[in-house]
Amino acid sequence: MAAIRYGIAGTPVEQSLSPLLTALVADHLGLFRSEKKLSMELVNVASIHDALAWGYAGAVPSPIDWVYTQAVFGKFRTKALLEKAVKGAALVEVEDPHLTTDHPLLAERSPEPLSGLPTRMFDEEIWVNLTAPLKHQLDTSAVMCLDDSMATKSVNALRWDGKGWWCCGVDGEGVLSVLLHHGIDPKKHVLGLVGGGGAARSTASAWARNEGRIHTLESKRALENGPWDEHLTDQRPDFIVDFDGTWKHDGDMLVLTSAYEALLGDYDARIESLLGPSLNGRWMLVAQHLACWSQLWAPELAEHLPSLPLLLTRLVEAELTLASYA
């Protein structure tokens, strides 16, 4: 068994960039640079029980192709191309200047680490990211929750440390990091929220914890009652976070969407597609992954993680490498 087994669980997962991001961060930290140290799988399941069963059993129910390599995870083609993409991206040592900002908010913020998480006790661990429809399904005392994500049904990260399961929800932390990076301050700006699913609830919770106000907008699913209730407002939003993909972008207002599709074109064209005022979901995904590492998987290495724009730059470079072999 590898030292770390990583899985992205939910359905569909064949278009997920999460395994690539996990590999990029691990390489940046100098960890798990062989298959014996880090193994990754797409866990295509619709039940949290099946996701946990994968963790215990060590095999996916039905292997599927990853769209970026057109091959099953664990097979030679995926392994070889993933290694090429990660090595190529590692050569990028500075963040793309177009993805950086002059806003100091993110640098000034030092989120408190989650309490109660033990240090690593065993050589073998399991790390899992949850996506739809699993985020709201975890509700058991057999898993130690480190924040309010189980109560708000927004769990998206799990860790088996060799002795027990731990979980948290970092979608909201990721959104907050992206917004701070773009100069959005919870204490000064009103969040316009489209959506009511797990990621939306996590975002509402994180925004409320940081004294932010929330204006809920028409969406496919209404935001349920929660710890954010006292922070709801009718004030006009200053920016939008769209989890439905239904918001009609108009004007210069910053809009962060959770959706992301395959990038096209050369490096410059791909970077251009990530710029505002309509922000591609890769921003959210990259920030969320950094939060997984700093909050749950390896908080002892938080100070050594790549910056948000550097990891996003490397992701673009890695995707470009994979696309060249498509």
N, C-alpha and C positions, 0 to 999 in steps of 0.2 A: 504494500500500500504506500502511495506517495505521502510525503510529509504533510502536504496540504491537498485536499480534494476540493475543487471548486465547482459549483453548479449554478446555472441560472435556471430557475424552475418556474413554470407557468405554461400558458399556451395562448398565442403562438410564441415560440422563442427562436425560430430559425433565422430571424433577422436581427437578433440582439447583438449589440457591440460589447456587451458586458465582459465576455471572455477575453476579448482583445484588450480592453481597458485593464482588466486584472493582470494580464501578462505584461502590459506596459509599465504598470506601477511596480510589480514585482521585479522587473528588470532594472528599473530606476533605483530600487533599494538594494540591488545586488542579491536578491533572494531567489531561491527555487529555480536556478538556471538549468534544470534538466527535468525530464519527465518523471524521474524518480522523486523529485522534490515537489513538483506541482503538476497535477493532472486536472483537466477541465472537461466538463460535459454539458450538453444541452439536455435539460430534463423536461421533456414535453409532457406535462401532467396538468390535470384540471383540479386536483385535490391536494390539500396540504398534507394529508396522510400519505399520499403517494410520494410527495416530495421528501418527507421524512423517511419513508421506506427506502428511497434511493440512498439517503445518507447512511442508513444501517446496512443495506444490502450491497452497495457498491456497484450497482449496474443500472443503466437506464432501462425503462420498460420497453422502449422501441427507439433505437438510434435513428436520428434524422440528419439530413444534410444541412450544413451551415451555408447560407446563401453567398457568403463572401469567398468561399473556397469551392463551393459546389461539391462538397464531400463530407462524409460523416466525421464528427469529432472522434479523435482517437485513431483515425486512419492516417496513412502516410502522407497523403496530399495535404490534409489540414495541418498536420504537425509541421511539415516542411515549410509551407507558405506562412504559417503563423510565426515561425522562427525567423524567416526572412523579413517579414513586416516589422517585427519587434526590433531586430538588429538594425534595420534601416532607420527606424524612428529614433533609436538611441543616439544616432549620429547628430540629431537635432538637439543642440545644447542650450539654445536660447529660444524664448517664446516669440511667436510672430508678433511684430510691433502693432499690427492691425487689431490684435486680440487683447492688447493691454489697454489700461486706462490710467488716468492720473488721479483717480479717486482713492483716497487713503482709507476709506471705511473698512474694507476687508482686512487690510494690514493692521488696523487698530483693534480689530475684534479678536478676542481670544476666548472661544467658547469653552466652558468648563467641561472637563471630561466626564463621561458617564460614571457614576459611582456603582460599586458592587462587582465590577468585572475582575475576575482573578487574573493573575499573570499566567503565562503559558505553563501548563503543568505536564503536558505530554508532547511527544515528538510528532504525533499524527493528529491532524485536526480536519474539520470539515467546515467550509465556508459556503454559504448559499445566499444568492439574491433571489427575492421573490418578485414576480410581476403578476399582472392580472391572469387569472381571477383569484389568486391566492392571498393577497395582502390582508383581506378581511377575515380569512378563515381560521387563523391561528388563535385559539382561545383555550389554553390549558395551563395548569399549574406545573406541568412537567417541563415547561420551558420558562427560564428566568427572564423576565422582561426588564430592561434597564431604563425604560422611559415610559411615556404614556401611550405608546403605539398599539399595545394590545387592547387597551381600553377604547382607543379611537379607531380600532380596526385598520391600522395602517402599517403593519409590520412589513418591512421589505429586506431585512438582513438577518441572517442566522449564523451562529457559530457553535460548533461542537468542539469543546476544548479537550476532549478525551475523557471527561467525567460527566458533563452535562451540557444541555442546550441553553444558549443565551440568544436573545433577540433584541432588536430595536428598529425604529423607523427613521430613516435619514433622508427621505425625499424632501421634507421641509427644510432640513439643514442645507441640502444642496441648492434648493431654490433661493434660500436666504443668501448663500455665498455668491451666487450669480448676480443677484440684485445689488448686493453691497459692492461687488466688483464694478457695476455700472452706475454707482453713485446713488442708489435708492436706499434711503434710510427709513427703517420701520417707524421711528419716532416722528418723522416729518411727512411721510408719503402714505397715501391710502392705497391698499392693494385691491385691485379689481379681480375677483376670483371666478373663473368659469369652470364648473365641474364640482362633483361631490363624492368622487371615489376615494380610494385609499391615499393616493398621492395628494389630492386636494385637501383631505382632512389633515394629513401630515403638515402640509404647507400652512393651513389655517392655524394649527397648533403652534408651529414654530414662530409664525408672525405675531401671534397673540403673546407668546412668552417674551417676545422682544418689544412689547408695548405698542405693537402696530395695530392699525384699524383696517377692517375688512369690509369691502362692499361686494356682496354676492350678486352675480349677474346671471341672466337666463342661461340655463344649461340643460343637458340631457338628464342630469341627476341632481336633485337639490342637495345642498350641504345640510347634513344632519345637525342636531343640537350637539354641543360639545363645550370644551373649556374655552372656546373662542367666542361664545355667545355674547359676552359683555364687550367684546371688541368689534361687533358688527356696527356698521354705520351706513347712513344714506348719503354721506358725502361723496362727491364725484371722485372716482378713482384717478390716481396719477399715472398708473401703469396697469397692465393686464397680465395675469398668468392664466393660460388657457390649457386645460387638461382635456377638453372635448374636441379641439380642433375645429370649432365652429365659429370662433370670433372673426368677424370681418375686419381686417386691419385697415385703418383709415387715418391718414395723417402721420404725425411724428411721434405719437405716443409709443413708448416702449412696450412691446408685447413679447412675452416669453412663452413659447409653446412646448409641450412635452413630446410632440411628435417629431420623428426624424426619418427621412428616407435616404436612399442611396445617393451619395454625392456624385456629381458629374463634372467632367472637364479636368483641366490641369490644376496644379497646386493653387495658383492665384485665384482661379475661378471658384475653387472649393472654399478657400478662405473668405472670399467675397460673399459667399452664400451664408456664412456664419455671422455676418455683421448686422447690426441693428438698422432700423428700430424694431424689426421683426426677428427675434432671436430663435435660431434653430434649436431643437430639443437636445442636440449634442451638448450644449452648455449645461443643461440640467443634468444630463446623464453623467458627464465628467465630474461635476461638482458632487453629485450624489455618491459616486464611487470613492472620491477622496474622503468623504465623510464616513463611508463604510470602514476604510482603513484606519482613520484617526479615532473613530468612536468605538469600534467593535473588534475588528480583526487584528489590528496591531497598533494600539494607541501609544505604545512605547516608542514607536517610530514616527509619530506624527510630525515632529520637527524636520524630518528628512524627506517628507513627501514632496513631489513636484508641485509647482504652483498650478492653479487652475488654467491659465493661458498656456503654460508649457505643456501640460498633459493634453490639452485640446489641440495644440500644434502638432504634437507627436501622433495623436490619433488621426489627424488629416494625412500626415505622411504615411502612416501605416495602412490606412485605407487605400491610398493611392498605389502603394505597392501591391496590395491584394487585387486591386482592380486591373493591374497590368497583366495578371495571370488569368483573368476571367475568360 
